[in-house]
Amino acid sequence: MALTEGLGKAYVILVGNKTQIITSLGIYQMATGICNFFASLIGGLFGTYINPSVSFIFCSFMALIAIFLFIILSKIIKPEISK
C-alpha cells in the first residue's frame, strides 16, 4: 500500500477540481478509510464463519471489479494534463 498511495493521491489531484484539491484529497482519504474498514470486517467475517480461503476469492473478485471500473471511468473522465 505504501508503494501505491502516492500514485492514488497524484491521480486524485490530476482528476479532481483544481480549485478544491484539498477537499478532493480529503474525500479520497475518507473513502479509502471506509473501504478499508469494511474490507477488514468482511474478511474477518468470512474467516471466522465460513472459510479463510473465501476471503481471498472475494478479494480477487472485488479487485477484478475495481480494474473494470477504473478502465471504464478513466475513459469517461479524461483529466487535463498540463504540459
Contacts in CASP RR format, 6 or more apart in sequence:
PFRMAT RR
TARGET T0000
AUTHOR 0000-0000-0000
METHOD contacts of the structure
MODEL  1
MALTEGLGKAYVILVGNKTQIITSLGIYQMATGICNFFASLIGGLFGTYI
NPSVSFIFCSFMALIAIFLFIILSKIIKPEISK
8 28 0 8 1.000
9 25 0 8 1.000
9 28 0 8 1.000
12 24 0 8 1.000
12 25 0 8 1.000
12 28 0 8 1.000
13 21 0 8 1.000
13 24 0 8 1.000
13 25 0 8 1.000
14 79 0 8 1.000
14 81 0 8 1.000
15 77 0 8 1.000
15 79 0 8 1.000
16 24 0 8 1.000
16 79 0 8 1.000
17 23 0 8 1.000
17 24 0 8 1.000
39 59 0 8 1.000
42 55 0 8 1.000
42 58 0 8 1.000
43 55 0 8 1.000
43 58 0 8 1.000
43 59 0 8 1.000
44 55 0 8 1.000
46 52 0 8 1.000
46 54 0 8 1.000
46 55 0 8 1.000
46 58 0 8 1.000
47 54 0 8 1.000
47 55 0 8 1.000
END
